[in-house]
Amino acid sequence: MRVLVVGGGAREHAICNAISESDAELYSFMKNANPGIKRMAKDYMLHDERDVEKVLSYALDKKIDLVVIGPEAPEEAGVADALQKHSIPVASPTKAAAEIETNKEFMRSLMEKHSIPGNVRCRAFSSVDMAQEFIEMLDGEVAVKPLGLTGGKGVKLAGDHFHTIREAVAYAGEVIEREIGGAHKVLIEEKIVGEEFTLQAFCDGSTIYPMPSVQDHKRLLPGDRGPNTGGMGSYSHRSGLLPFMQPSDYEEAATILQKIIEALKREGREYRGTIYGQFMLTGDGVKVVEINARFGDPEAMNVLPLLKTNFVDICMAMVEGSLSRKRIAFDKKSTVCKYVVPQGYGVKSEAGKEIRVDEEAIQRAGGLLFYASVNEENGKIYTTTSRSLAVVGIADEITEAEIICERCLQHVSGDIFIRHDIGTQELLERRISHMAMLRG
Ligand code: GLY
């Protein structure tokens, strides 16, 4: 079987690893030359992943039997729709189904229309005066969100990015006027406080199979300080829960995802592929922060290495609608993933700097290496402006996995930055006590 993966980040490197454990032949379509994927693939094409016609002609030319799309941008461009029109199976959502991520107003109104729990008070505005009234009604305790994709950099939050109602209104006006996120509109949501967690699930249009939960760390600096990033690292626990979660929290999140899938189906937007709920565990239960139409990055690197079931078989079950008949299992291990990023990342990345990676030493130290946005030239690895690579430690306990991860990171050097506190006992205890305080 010939499987094509669209995307060239660390998440897609993890997807390619999972595929290469089957006897499928791997093909890749990516905008950057990911060294890990390049090595694994039978063939690859370097090109803009949103170029629908190019992905389609590459897939037809290589007689591809199955496609997995990693990032959201090619989904929004309609890559899955074009492939399906030519009868090529795709284990990722169509443009209409992916609107659950690519249009935040659609996501919130779908939840409201179908009375799905976990929604928050929110409204979309194209008038800044009306947005101001709503922001004032919520005492300025709001999240200001562009409706569409902004590469994770468009959302601004009271207390973090602005401190007054005036600043919130000014940013709302900027989103409307400059059409940030692709629409002359802004979404204002009440700010929710708690501990964030990710729940990813396989989905075949009707049924979901939820994976172990993961916590990502968006802030650049230790102690959750500094600017928001694409994610500096993440951890998971062998129980499938996070240390601050109860089983009922996991069930609540899984139920929300299941109801979203059912609502999408009723709306004629059947969702097949991996779905990813970004949730906030609050003192008042589980709330939806956003829903994404893909694996999380870095969260894919926590769960995919634990998958005991053949990933290609799962993808086919998602395509064929037979997930409920499939037995899926994950290794009961804990994981810690830390990203290596260029110096200056999150503010002004130092691109074009060499990173030295001793792959064999990382392997000997027991960790996994996933390349992200780097360039390989003459056998040397160079940074770009985005995250460079990720290292994952796997063990029974989170703190053991963290030690393995750190041991491996000693074999990566250059002008790099790493958030070393991810997965440490101290940070885990802070999460637990924060949640205990919120639950009263
Ligand atoms: N974990 C952040 C993202 O994948 O969007």
Boltz pocket constraint, residues with backbone or C-beta under 6 A from the ligand:
constraints:
  - pocket:
      binder: B
      contacts: [[A, 152], [A, 216], [A, 230], [A, 231], [A, 292], [A, 295], [A, 296], [A, 297], [A, 298], [A, 299]]
      max_distance: 6.0
